[in-house]
Amino acid sequence: MVDGLKHLSITEITLGITAAVSAVAFLIFIVAPSWASYGRLWERVAASFLSLYIGAAVLGVGVAAGVGVIAVYLQLASS
């Protein structure tokens, strides 16, 4: 292993690799087609920005749902 990565567990490394693969997949399957759908540069930039904006919104909803599930679980586990 690289000296800087010795303190990371296998779970942390796996999560990092998964995040990188997910980001690349988002760029290939979402951003690239939206970029190719338009001819003018400003339209391409706008489509790419909106794709990233929607991706961030979906990620935020997922995080909020996960936090909600954990909060409900902790509340039910403590009673």
PDB file with SEQRES, HELIX, SHEET and CRYST1 records, atoms N, CA, C and O in Angstrom:
SEQRES   1 A   79  MET VAL ASP GLY LEU LYS HIS LEU SER ILE THR GLU ILE          
SEQRES   2 A   79  THR LEU GLY ILE THR ALA ALA VAL SER ALA VAL ALA PHE          
SEQRES   3 A   79  LEU ILE PHE ILE VAL ALA PRO SER TRP ALA SER TYR GLY          
SEQRES   4 A   79  ARG LEU TRP GLU ARG VAL ALA ALA SER PHE LEU SER LEU          
SEQRES   5 A   79  TYR ILE GLY ALA ALA VAL LEU GLY VAL GLY VAL ALA ALA          
SEQRES   6 A   79  GLY VAL GLY VAL ILE ALA VAL TYR LEU GLN LEU ALA SER          
SEQRES   7 A   79  SER                                                          
HELIX    1 AA1 ASP A    3  LEU A    5  5                                   3    
HELIX    2 AA2 ILE A   10  PHE A   26  1                                  17    
HELIX    3 AA3 LEU A   27  VAL A   31  3                                   5    
HELIX    4 AA4 ALA A   32  ALA A   36  1                                   5    
HELIX    5 AA5 LEU A   41  SER A   78  1                                  38    
CRYST1    1.000    1.000    1.000  90.00  90.00  90.00 P 1           1          
ATOM      1  N   MET A   1       0.826  -1.187   0.000  1.00  0.00           N  
ATOM      2  CA  MET A   1       0.000   0.000   0.000  1.00  0.00           C  
ATOM      3  C   MET A   1       0.869   1.249   0.000  1.00  0.00           C  
ATOM      4  O   MET A   1       2.036   1.214   0.392  1.00  0.00           O  
ATOM      5  N   VAL A   2       0.292   2.330  -0.437  1.00  0.00           N  
ATOM      6  CA  VAL A   2       0.984   3.610  -0.409  1.00  0.00           C  
ATOM      7  C   VAL A   2       1.080   4.068   1.044  1.00  0.00           C  
ATOM      8  O   VAL A   2       0.155   3.853   1.826  1.00  0.00           O  
ATOM      9  N   ASP A   3       2.193   4.697   1.404  1.00  0.00           N  
ATOM     10  CA  ASP A   3       2.407   5.100   2.799  1.00  0.00           C  
ATOM     11  C   ASP A   3       1.294   6.000   3.330  1.00  0.00           C  
ATOM     12  O   ASP A   3       0.933   5.898   4.502  1.00  0.00           O  
ATOM     13  N   GLY A   4       0.749   6.871   2.498  1.00  0.00           N  
ATOM     14  CA  GLY A   4      -0.304   7.776   2.952  1.00  0.00           C  
ATOM     15  C   GLY A   4      -1.636   7.089   3.192  1.00  0.00           C  
ATOM     16  O   GLY A   4      -2.512   7.658   3.844  1.00  0.00           O  
ATOM     17  N   LEU A   5      -1.809   5.875   2.678  1.00  0.00           N  
ATOM     18  CA  LEU A   5      -3.083   5.168   2.819  1.00  0.00           C  
ATOM     19  C   LEU A   5      -3.069   4.103   3.906  1.00  0.00           C  
ATOM     20  O   LEU A   5      -4.051   3.378   4.061  1.00  0.00           O  
ATOM     21  N   LYS A   6      -1.993   3.991   4.655  1.00  0.00           N  
ATOM     22  CA  LYS A   6      -1.898   2.936   5.663  1.00  0.00           C  
ATOM     23  C   LYS A   6      -2.926   3.080   6.777  1.00  0.00           C  
ATOM     24  O   LYS A   6      -3.335   2.082   7.371  1.00  0.00           O  
ATOM     25  N   HIS A   7      -3.348   4.301   7.068  1.00  0.00           N  
ATOM     26  CA  HIS A   7      -4.291   4.519   8.163  1.00  0.00           C  
ATOM     27  C   HIS A   7      -5.741   4.283   7.751  1.00  0.00           C  
ATOM     28  O   HIS A   7      -6.626   4.308   8.607  1.00  0.00           O  
ATOM     29  N   LEU A   8      -6.011   4.055   6.456  1.00  0.00           N  
ATOM     30  CA  LEU A   8      -7.375   3.824   5.988  1.00  0.00           C  
ATOM     31  C   LEU A   8      -7.739   2.347   6.092  1.00  0.00           C  
ATOM     32  O   LEU A   8      -6.928   1.467   5.803  1.00  0.00           O  
ATOM     33  N   SER A   9      -8.973   2.097   6.510  1.00  0.00           N  
ATOM     34  CA  SER A   9      -9.443   0.715   6.564  1.00  0.00           C  
ATOM     35  C   SER A   9      -9.906   0.284   5.175  1.00  0.00           C  
ATOM     36  O   SER A   9     -10.048   1.112   4.276  1.00  0.00           O  
ATOM     37  N   ILE A  10     -10.136  -0.998   5.009  1.00  0.00           N  
ATOM     38  CA  ILE A  10     -10.598  -1.507   3.724  1.00  0.00           C  
ATOM     39  C   ILE A  10     -11.981  -0.952   3.396  1.00  0.00           C  
ATOM     40  O   ILE A  10     -12.307  -0.762   2.224  1.00  0.00           O  
ATOM     41  N   THR A  11     -12.788  -0.695   4.404  1.00  0.00           N  
ATOM     42  CA  THR A  11     -14.118  -0.122   4.176  1.00  0.00           C  
ATOM     43  C   THR A  11     -14.007   1.289   3.627  1.00  0.00           C  
ATOM     44  O   THR A  11     -14.725   1.652   2.696  1.00  0.00           O  
ATOM     45  N   GLU A  12     -13.112   2.086   4.195  1.00  0.00           N  
ATOM     46  CA  GLU A  12     -12.935   3.461   3.720  1.00  0.00           C  
ATOM     47  C   GLU A  12     -12.395   3.486   2.297  1.00  0.00           C  
ATOM     48  O   GLU A  12     -12.814   4.316   1.489  1.00  0.00           O  
ATOM     49  N   ILE A  13     -11.483   2.598   1.988  1.00  0.00           N  
ATOM     50  CA  ILE A  13     -10.950   2.519   0.629  1.00  0.00           C  
ATOM     51  C   ILE A  13     -12.044   2.098  -0.345  1.00  0.00           C  
ATOM     52  O   ILE A  13     -12.147   2.646  -1.442  1.00  0.00           O  
ATOM     53  N   THR A  14     -12.861   1.122   0.055  1.00  0.00           N  
ATOM     54  CA  THR A  14     -13.959   0.662  -0.794  1.00  0.00           C  
ATOM     55  C   THR A  14     -14.973   1.772  -1.031  1.00  0.00           C  
ATOM     56  O   THR A  14     -15.452   1.940  -2.152  1.00  0.00           O  
ATOM     57  N   LEU A  15     -15.305   2.528   0.007  1.00  0.00           N  
ATOM     58  CA  LEU A  15     -16.240   3.641  -0.152  1.00  0.00           C  
ATOM     59  C   LEU A  15     -15.675   4.710  -1.082  1.00  0.00           C  
ATOM     60  O   LEU A  15     -16.411   5.287  -1.883  1.00  0.00           O  
ATOM     61  N   GLY A  16     -14.392   4.972  -0.983  1.00  0.00           N  
ATOM     62  CA  GLY A  16     -13.761   5.952  -1.866  1.00  0.00           C  
ATOM     63  C   GLY A  16     -13.775   5.510  -3.318  1.00  0.00           C  
ATOM     64  O   GLY A  16     -14.067   6.301  -4.215  1.00  0.00           O  
ATOM     65  N   ILE A  17     -13.457   4.243  -3.544  1.00  0.00           N  
ATOM     66  CA  ILE A  17     -13.483   3.713  -4.908  1.00  0.00           C  
ATOM     67  C   ILE A  17     -14.904   3.729  -5.461  1.00  0.00           C  
ATOM     68  O   ILE A  17     -15.115   4.062  -6.627  1.00  0.00           O  
ATOM     69  N   THR A  18     -15.873   3.370  -4.630  1.00  0.00           N  
ATOM     70  CA  THR A  18     -17.272   3.380  -5.053  1.00  0.00           C  
ATOM     71  C   THR A  18     -17.732   4.785  -5.400  1.00  0.00           C  
ATOM     72  O   THR A  18     -18.436   4.977  -6.392  1.00  0.00           O  
ATOM     73  N   ALA A  19     -17.347   5.765  -4.605  1.00  0.00           N  
ATOM     74  CA  ALA A  19     -17.703   7.157  -4.890  1.00  0.00           C  
ATOM     75  C   ALA A  19     -17.081   7.614  -6.207  1.00  0.00           C  
ATOM     76  O   ALA A  19     -17.731   8.304  -6.992  1.00  0.00           O  
ATOM     77  N   ALA A  20     -15.831   7.235  -6.454  1.00  0.00           N  
ATOM     78  CA  ALA A  20     -15.171   7.623  -7.699  1.00  0.00           C  
ATOM     79  C   ALA A  20     -15.837   6.971  -8.907  1.00  0.00           C  
ATOM     80  O   ALA A  20     -16.046   7.627  -9.928  1.00  0.00           O  
ATOM     81  N   VAL A  21     -16.167   5.700  -8.799  1.00  0.00           N  
ATOM     82  CA  VAL A  21     -16.834   4.998  -9.904  1.00  0.00           C  
ATOM     83  C   VAL A  21     -18.220   5.602 -10.152  1.00  0.00           C  
ATOM     84  O   VAL A  21     -18.634   5.750 -11.301  1.00  0.00           O  
ATOM     85  N   SER A  22     -18.928   5.945  -9.091  1.00  0.00           N  
ATOM     86  CA  SER A  22     -20.249   6.559  -9.241  1.00  0.00           C  
ATOM     87  C   SER A  22     -20.154   7.926  -9.914  1.00  0.00           C  
ATOM     88  O   SER A  22     -20.985   8.260 -10.758  1.00  0.00           O  
ATOM     89  N   ALA A  23     -19.156   8.711  -9.549  1.00  0.00           N  
ATOM     90  CA  ALA A  23     -18.966  10.027 -10.162  1.00  0.00           C  
ATOM     91  C   ALA A  23     -18.642   9.894 -11.646  1.00  0.00           C  
ATOM     92  O   ALA A  23     -19.171  10.642 -12.468  1.00  0.00           O  
ATOM     93  N   VAL A  24     -17.776   8.948 -11.991  1.00  0.00           N  
ATOM     94  CA  VAL A  24     -17.438   8.730 -13.403  1.00  0.00           C  
ATOM     95  C   VAL A  24     -18.669   8.255 -14.172  1.00  0.00           C  
ATOM     96  O   VAL A  24     -18.907   8.709 -15.291  1.00  0.00           O  
ATOM     97  N   ALA A  25     -19.449   7.351 -13.591  1.00  0.00           N  
ATOM     98  CA  ALA A  25     -20.661   6.868 -14.248  1.00  0.00           C  
ATOM     99  C   ALA A  25     -21.654   8.009 -14.460  1.00  0.00           C  
ATOM    100  O   ALA A  25     -22.293   8.077 -15.511  1.00  0.00           O  
ATOM    101  N   PHE A  26     -21.795   8.896 -13.491  1.00  0.00           N  
ATOM    102  CA  PHE A  26     -22.687  10.046 -13.635  1.00  0.00           C  
ATOM    103  C   PHE A  26     -22.223  10.932 -14.784  1.00  0.00           C  
ATOM    104  O   PHE A  26     -23.032  11.394 -15.588  1.00  0.00           O  
ATOM    105  N   LEU A  27     -20.914  11.165 -14.854  1.00  0.00           N  
ATOM    106  CA  LEU A  27     -20.391  11.995 -15.933  1.00  0.00           C  
ATOM    107  C   LEU A  27     -20.603  11.345 -17.300  1.00  0.00           C  
ATOM    108  O   LEU A  27     -20.956  12.023 -18.264  1.00  0.00           O  
ATOM    109  N   ILE A  28     -20.389  10.046 -17.380  1.00  0.00           N  
ATOM    110  CA  ILE A  28     -20.511   9.354 -18.668  1.00  0.00           C  
ATOM    111  C   ILE A  28     -21.969   9.214 -19.102  1.00  0.00           C  
ATOM    112  O   ILE A  28     -22.292   9.467 -20.263  1.00  0.00           O  
ATOM    113  N   PHE A  29     -22.843   8.819 -18.193  1.00  0.00           N  
ATOM    114  CA  PHE A  29     -24.213   8.493 -18.569  1.00  0.00           C  
ATOM    115  C   PHE A  29     -25.207   9.652 -18.463  1.00  0.00           C  
ATOM    116  O   PHE A  29     -26.285   9.584 -19.054  1.00  0.00           O  
ATOM    117  N   ILE A  30     -24.873  10.704 -17.730  1.00  0.00           N  
ATOM    118  CA  ILE A  30     -25.795  11.823 -17.558  1.00  0.00           C  
ATOM    119  C   ILE A  30     -25.252  13.101 -18.197  1.00  0.00           C  
ATOM    120  O   ILE A  30     -25.913  13.708 -19.039  1.00  0.00           O  
ATOM    121  N   VAL A  31     -24.058  13.502 -17.796  1.00  0.00           N  
ATOM    122  CA  VAL A  31     -23.522  14.788 -18.260  1.00  0.00           C  
ATOM    123  C   VAL A  31     -23.113  14.733 -19.730  1.00  0.00           C  
ATOM    124  O   VAL A  31     -23.413  15.661 -20.482  1.00  0.00           O  
ATOM    125  N   ALA A  32     -22.441  13.676 -20.151  1.00  0.00           N  
ATOM    126  CA  ALA A  32     -21.978  13.594 -21.541  1.00  0.00           C  
ATOM    127  C   ALA A  32     -23.133  13.633 -22.549  1.00  0.00           C  
ATOM    128  O   ALA A  32     -23.037  14.372 -23.529  1.00  0.00           O  
ATOM    129  N   PRO A  33     -24.213  12.877 -22.357  1.00  0.00           N  
ATOM    130  CA  PRO A  33     -25.326  12.994 -23.313  1.00  0.00           C  
ATOM    131  C   PRO A  33     -25.982  14.378 -23.301  1.00  0.00           C  
ATOM    132  O   PRO A  33     -26.395  14.872 -24.351  1.00  0.00           O  
ATOM    133  N   SER A  34     -26.081  15.002 -22.136  1.00  0.00           N  
ATOM    134  CA  SER A  34     -26.670  16.340 -22.106  1.00  0.00           C  
ATOM    135  C   SER A  34     -25.759  17.341 -22.805  1.00  0.00           C  
ATOM    136  O   SER A  34     -26.244  18.281 -23.434  1.00  0.00           O  
ATOM    137  N   TRP A  35     -24.453  17.152 -22.704  1.00  0.00           N  
ATOM    138  CA  TRP A  35     -23.494  18.017 -23.401  1.00  0.00           C  
ATOM    139  C   TRP A  35     -23.623  17.833 -24.918  1.00  0.00           C  
ATOM    140  O   TRP A  35     -23.582  18.805 -25.672  1.00  0.00           O  
ATOM    141  N   ALA A  36     -23.777  16.597 -25.351  1.00  0.00           N  
ATOM    142  CA  ALA A  36     -23.823  16.308 -26.782  1.00  0.00           C  
ATOM    143  C   ALA A  36     -25.163  16.683 -27.425  1.00  0.00           C  
ATOM    144  O   ALA A  36     -25.263  16.728 -28.651  1.00  0.00           O  
ATOM    145  N   SER A  37     -26.173  16.947 -26.629  1.00  0.00           N  
ATOM    146  CA  SER A  37     -27.501  17.229 -27.166  1.00  0.00           C  
ATOM    147  C   SER A  37     -27.647  18.642 -27.721  1.00  0.00           C  
ATOM    148  O   SER A  37     -28.614  18.927 -28.427  1.00  0.00           O  
ATOM    149  N   TYR A  38     -26.720  19.515 -27.419  1.00  0.00           N  
ATOM    150  CA  TYR A  38     -26.831  20.907 -27.825  1.00  0.00           C  
ATOM    151  C   TYR A  38     -25.628  21.307 -28.668  1.00  0.00           C  
ATOM    152  O   TYR A  38     -24.566  20.690 -28.591  1.00  0.00           O  
ATOM    153  N   GLY A  39     -25.809  22.352 -29.476  1.00  0.00           N  
ATOM    154  CA  GLY A  39     -24.767  22.778 -30.385  1.00  0.00           C  
ATOM    155  C   GLY A  39     -23.962  23.971 -29.896  1.00  0.00           C  
ATOM    156  O   GLY A  39     -22.747  24.022 -30.084  1.00  0.00           O  
ATOM    157  N   ARG A  40     -24.628  24.921 -29.275  1.00  0.00           N  
ATOM    158  CA  ARG A  40     -23.938  26.124 -28.817  1.00  0.00           C  
ATOM    159  C   ARG A  40     -23.263  25.873 -27.480  1.00  0.00           C  
ATOM    160  O   ARG A  40     -23.736  25.076 -26.670  1.00  0.00           O  
ATOM    161  N   LEU A  41     -22.153  26.563 -27.259  1.00  0.00           N  
ATOM    162  CA  LEU A  41     -21.380  26.351 -26.036  1.00  0.00           C  
ATOM    163  C   LEU A  41     -22.183  26.707 -24.792  1.00  0.00           C  
ATOM    164  O   LEU A  41     -22.151  25.969 -23.807  1.00  0.00           O  
ATOM    165  N   TRP A  42     -22.904  27.828 -24.819  1.00  0.00           N  
ATOM    166  CA  TRP A  42     -23.639  28.226 -23.620  1.00  0.00           C  
ATOM    167  C   TRP A  42     -24.766  27.241 -23.319  1.00  0.00           C  
ATOM    168  O   TRP A  42     -25.095  27.025 -22.152  1.00  0.00           O  
ATOM    169  N   GLU A  43     -25.365  26.638 -24.352  1.00  0.00           N  
ATOM    170  CA  GLU A  43     -26.400  25.630 -24.120  1.00  0.00           C  
ATOM    171  C   GLU A  43     -25.797  24.373 -23.503  1.00  0.00           C  
ATOM    172  O   GLU A  43     -26.398  23.758 -22.622  1.00  0.00           O  
ATOM    173  N   ARG A  44     -24.617  23.996 -23.964  1.00  0.00           N  
ATOM    174  CA  ARG A  44     -23.942  22.830 -23.401  1.00  0.00           C  
ATOM    175  C   ARG A  44     -23.561  23.051 -21.943  1.00  0.00           C  
ATOM    176  O   ARG A  44     -23.737  22.170 -21.101  1.00  0.00           O  
ATOM    177  N   VAL A  45     -23.042  24.231 -21.659  1.00  0.00           N  
ATOM    178  CA  VAL A  45     -22.660  24.544 -20.278  1.00  0.00           C  
ATOM    179  C   VAL A  45     -23.899  24.567 -19.383  1.00  0.00           C  
ATOM    180  O   VAL A  45     -23.873  24.053 -18.265  1.00  0.00           O  
ATOM    181  N   ALA A  46     -24.974  25.160 -19.875  1.00  0.00           N  
ATOM    182  CA  ALA A  46     -26.213  25.217 -19.090  1.00  0.00           C  
ATOM    183  C   ALA A  46     -26.775  23.813 -18.844  1.00  0.00           C  
ATOM    184  O   ALA A  46     -27.210  23.508 -17.733  1.00  0.00           O  
ATOM    185  N   ALA A  47     -26.767  22.969 -19.860  1.00  0.00           N  
ATOM    186  CA  ALA A  47     -27.276  21.599 -19.701  1.00  0.00           C  
ATOM    187  C   ALA A  47     -26.415  20.817 -18.714  1.00  0.00           C  
ATOM    188  O   ALA A  47     -26.938  20.057 -17.899  1.00  0.00           O  
ATOM    189  N   SER A  48     -25.108  21.001 -18.786  1.00  0.00           N  
ATOM    190  CA  SER A  48     -24.220  20.309 -17.850  1.00  0.00           C  
ATOM    191  C   SER A  48     -24.441  20.800 -16.425  1.00  0.00           C  
ATOM    192  O   SER A  48     -24.475  20.002 -15.488  1.00  0.00           O  
ATOM    193  N   PHE A  49     -24.592  22.115 -16.260  1.00  0.00           N  
ATOM    194  CA  PHE A  49     -24.850  22.666 -14.933  1.00  0.00           C  
ATOM    195  C   PHE A  49     -26.166  22.145 -14.369  1.00  0.00           C  
ATOM    196  O   PHE A  49     -26.235  21.777 -13.196  1.00  0.00           O  
ATOM    197  N   LEU A  50     -27.191  22.112 -15.177  1.00  0.00           N  
ATOM    198  CA  LEU A  50     -28.488  21.621 -14.699  1.00  0.00           C  
ATOM    199  C   LEU A  50     -28.430  20.135 -14.355  1.00  0.00           C  
ATOM    200  O   LEU A  50     -29.076  19.691 -13.406  1.00  0.00           O  
ATOM    201  N   SER A  51     -27.662  19.370 -15.118  1.00  0.00           N  
ATOM    202  CA  SER A  51     -27.491  17.955 -14.793  1.00  0.00           C  
ATOM    203  C   SER A  51     -26.797  17.788 -13.444  1.00  0.00           C  
ATOM    204  O   SER A  51     -27.203  16.958 -12.631  1.00  0.00           O  
ATOM    205  N   LEU A  52     -25.754  18.576 -13.209  1.00  0.00           N  
ATOM    206  CA  LEU A  52     -25.062  18.516 -11.922  1.00  0.00           C  
ATOM    207  C   LEU A  52     -25.963  19.007 -10.790  1.00  0.00           C  
ATOM    208  O   LEU A  52     -25.925  18.471  -9.683  1.00  0.00           O  
ATOM    209  N   TYR A  53     -26.770  20.023 -11.072  1.00  0.00           N  
ATOM    210  CA  TYR A  53     -27.699  20.552 -10.078  1.00  0.00           C  
ATOM    211  C   TYR A  53     -28.725  19.487  -9.674  1.00  0.00           C  
ATOM    212  O   TYR A  53     -28.996  19.300  -8.488  1.00  0.00           O  
ATOM    213  N   ILE A  54     -29.285  18.802 -10.650  1.00  0.00           N  
ATOM    214  CA  ILE A  54     -30.250  17.741 -10.364  1.00  0.00           C  
ATOM    215  C   ILE A  54     -29.572  16.590  -9.630  1.00  0.00           C  
ATOM    216  O   ILE A  54     -30.155  16.012  -8.712  1.00  0.00           O  
ATOM    217  N   GLY A  55     -28.346  16.253 -10.025  1.00  0.00           N  
ATOM    218  CA  GLY A  55     -27.604  15.200  -9.321  1.00  0.00           C  
ATOM    219  C   GLY A  55     -27.370  15.542  -7.860  1.00  0.00           C  
ATOM    220  O   GLY A  55     -27.490  14.684  -6.986  1.00  0.00           O  
ATOM    221  N   ALA A  56     -27.032  16.808  -7.596  1.00  0.00           N  
ATOM    222  CA  ALA A  56     -26.832  17.244  -6.214  1.00  0.00           C  
ATOM    223  C   ALA A  56     -28.145  17.204  -5.430  1.00  0.00           C  
ATOM    224  O   ALA A  56     -28.160  16.844  -4.253  1.00  0.00           O  
ATOM    225  N   ALA A  57     -29.242  17.573  -6.085  1.00  0.00           N  
ATOM    226  CA  ALA A  57     -30.544  17.527  -5.409  1.00  0.00           C  
ATOM    227  C   ALA A  57     -30.936  16.093  -5.062  1.00  0.00           C  
ATOM    228  O   ALA A  57     -31.431  15.830  -3.967  1.00  0.00           O  
ATOM    229  N   VAL A  58     -30.715  15.178  -5.986  1.00  0.00           N  
ATOM    230  CA  VAL A  58     -31.035  13.766  -5.738  1.00  0.00           C  
ATOM    231  C   VAL A  58     -30.156  13.218  -4.617  1.00  0.00           C  
ATOM    232  O   VAL A  58     -30.633  12.477  -3.757  1.00  0.00           O  
ATOM    233  N   LEU A  59     -28.884  13.579  -4.624  1.00  0.00           N  
ATOM    234  CA  LEU A  59     -27.974  13.161  -3.558  1.00  0.00           C  
ATOM    235  C   LEU A  59     -28.441  13.713  -2.208  1.00  0.00           C  
ATOM    236  O   LEU A  59     -28.405  13.006  -1.201  1.00  0.00           O  
ATOM    237  N   GLY A  60     -28.875  14.969  -2.186  1.00  0.00           N  
ATOM    238  CA  GLY A  60     -29.376  15.566  -0.956  1.00  0.00           C  
ATOM    239  C   GLY A  60     -30.613  14.871  -0.424  1.00  0.00           C  
ATOM    240  O   GLY A  60     -30.745  14.677   0.784  1.00  0.00           O  
ATOM    241  N   VAL A  61     -31.515  14.498  -1.304  1.00  0.00           N  
ATOM    242  CA  VAL A  61     -32.716  13.769  -0.891  1.00  0.00           C  
ATOM    243  C   VAL A  61     -32.329  12.411  -0.314  1.00  0.00           C  
ATOM    244  O   VAL A  61     -32.892  11.976   0.690  1.00  0.00           O  
ATOM    245  N   GLY A  62     -31.371  11.746  -0.948  1.00  0.00           N  
ATOM    246  CA  GLY A  62     -30.917  10.450  -0.442  1.00  0.00           C  
ATOM    247  C   GLY A  62     -30.276  10.548   0.927  1.00  0.00           C  
ATOM    248  O   GLY A  62     -30.513   9.708   1.795  1.00  0.00           O  
ATOM    249  N   VAL A  63     -29.462  11.578   1.119  1.00  0.00           N  
ATOM    250  CA  VAL A  63     -28.825  11.781   2.425  1.00  0.00           C  
ATOM    251  C   VAL A  63     -29.884  12.095   3.484  1.00  0.00           C  
ATOM    252  O   VAL A  63     -29.830  11.570   4.596  1.00  0.00           O  
ATOM    253  N   ALA A  64     -30.842  12.948   3.137  1.00  0.00           N  
ATOM    254  CA  ALA A  64     -31.903  13.286   4.086  1.00  0.00           C  
ATOM    255  C   ALA A  64     -32.732  12.052   4.456  1.00  0.00           C  
ATOM    256  O   ALA A  64     -33.095  11.874   5.618  1.00  0.00           O  
ATOM    257  N   ALA A  65     -33.026  11.211   3.478  1.00  0.00           N  
ATOM    258  CA  ALA A  65     -33.777   9.990   3.764  1.00  0.00           C  
ATOM    259  C   ALA A  65     -32.963   9.049   4.656  1.00  0.00           C  
ATOM    260  O   ALA A  65     -33.509   8.428   5.568  1.00  0.00           O  
ATOM    261  N   GLY A  66     -31.672   8.948   4.394  1.00  0.00           N  
ATOM    262  CA  GLY A  66     -30.812   8.109   5.228  1.00  0.00           C  
ATOM    263  C   GLY A  66     -30.735   8.606   6.656  1.00  0.00           C  
ATOM    264  O   GLY A  66     -30.791   7.814   7.597  1.00  0.00           O  
ATOM    265  N   VAL A  67     -30.606   9.913   6.823  1.00  0.00           N  
ATOM    266  CA  VAL A  67     -30.571  10.498   8.173  1.00  0.00           C  
ATOM    267  C   VAL A  67     -31.904  10.260   8.877  1.00  0.00           C  
ATOM    268  O   VAL A  67     -31.940   9.970  10.073  1.00  0.00           O  
ATOM    269  N   GLY A  68     -32.998  10.386   8.130  1.00  0.00           N  
ATOM    270  CA  GLY A  68     -34.314  10.133   8.722  1.00  0.00           C  
ATOM    271  C   GLY A  68     -34.480   8.693   9.174  1.00  0.00           C  
ATOM    272  O   GLY A  68     -35.022   8.438  10.249  1.00  0.00           O  
ATOM    273  N   VAL A  69     -34.022   7.757   8.371  1.00  0.00           N  
ATOM    274  CA  VAL A  69     -34.115   6.340   8.737  1.00  0.00           C  
ATOM    275  C   VAL A  69     -33.283   6.059   9.981  1.00  0.00           C  
ATOM    276  O   VAL A  69     -33.730   5.345  10.878  1.00  0.00           O  
ATOM    277  N   ILE A  70     -32.095   6.607  10.041  1.00  0.00           N  
ATOM    278  CA  ILE A  70     -31.230   6.406  11.213  1.00  0.00           C  
ATOM    279  C   ILE A  70     -31.857   7.034  12.454  1.00  0.00           C  
ATOM    280  O   ILE A  70     -31.811   6.445  13.534  1.00  0.00           O  
ATOM    281  N   ALA A  71     -32.446   8.229  12.311  1.00  0.00           N  
ATOM    282  CA  ALA A  71     -33.074   8.895  13.452  1.00  0.00           C  
ATOM    283  C   ALA A  71     -34.253   8.078  13.982  1.00  0.00           C  
ATOM    284  O   ALA A  71     -34.409   7.930  15.194  1.00  0.00           O  
ATOM    285  N   VAL A  72     -35.077   7.552  13.086  1.00  0.00           N  
ATOM    286  CA  VAL A  72     -36.219   6.728  13.499  1.00  0.00           C  
ATOM    287  C   VAL A  72     -35.723   5.451  14.160  1.00  0.00           C  
ATOM    288  O   VAL A  72     -36.262   5.023  15.181  1.00  0.00           O  
ATOM    289  N   TYR A  73     -34.694   4.842  13.577  1.00  0.00           N  
ATOM    290  CA  TYR A  73     -34.148   3.614  14.161  1.00  0.00           C  
ATOM    291  C   TYR A  73     -33.618   3.872  15.569  1.00  0.00           C  
ATOM    292  O   TYR A  73     -33.887   3.093  16.483  1.00  0.00           O  
ATOM    293  N   LEU A  74     -32.869   4.956  15.751  1.00  0.00           N  
ATOM    294  CA  LEU A  74     -32.322   5.261  17.079  1.00  0.00           C  
ATOM    295  C   LEU A  74     -33.422   5.554  18.080  1.00  0.00           C  
ATOM    296  O   LEU A  74     -33.320   5.183  19.249  1.00  0.00           O  
ATOM    297  N   GLN A  75     -34.487   6.225  17.620  1.00  0.00           N  
ATOM    298  CA  GLN A  75     -35.605   6.529  18.517  1.00  0.00           C  
ATOM    299  C   GLN A  75     -36.328   5.250  18.924  1.00  0.00           C  
ATOM    300  O   GLN A  75     -36.697   5.090  20.087  1.00  0.00           O  
ATOM    301  N   LEU A  76     -36.531   4.342  17.980  1.00  0.00           N  
ATOM    302  CA  LEU A  76     -37.217   3.098  18.304  1.00  0.00           C  
ATOM    303  C   LEU A  76     -36.340   2.169  19.132  1.00  0.00           C  
ATOM    304  O   LEU A  76     -36.845   1.421  19.969  1.00  0.00           O  
ATOM    305  N   ALA A  77     -35.032   2.211  18.905  1.00  0.00           N  
ATOM    306  CA  ALA A  77     -34.106   1.335  19.635  1.00  0.00           C  
ATOM    307  C   ALA A  77     -33.966   1.783  21.085  1.00  0.00           C  
ATOM    308  O   ALA A  77     -33.716   0.956  21.962  1.00  0.00           O  
ATOM    309  N   SER A  78     -34.121   3.069  21.349  1.00  0.00           N  
ATOM    310  CA  SER A  78     -33.936   3.558  22.708  1.00  0.00           C  
ATOM    311  C   SER A  78     -35.185   3.383  23.574  1.00  0.00           C  
ATOM    312  O   SER A  78     -35.104   3.479  24.799  1.00  0.00           O  
ATOM    313  N   SER A  79     -36.329   3.129  22.955  1.00  0.00           N  
ATOM    314  CA  SER A  79     -37.562   3.000  23.757  1.00  0.00           C  
ATOM    315  C   SER A  79     -37.886   1.570  24.091  1.00  0.00           C  
ATOM    316  O   SER A  79     -38.887   1.303  24.756  1.00  0.00           O  
TER     317      SER A  79                                                      
END                                                                             
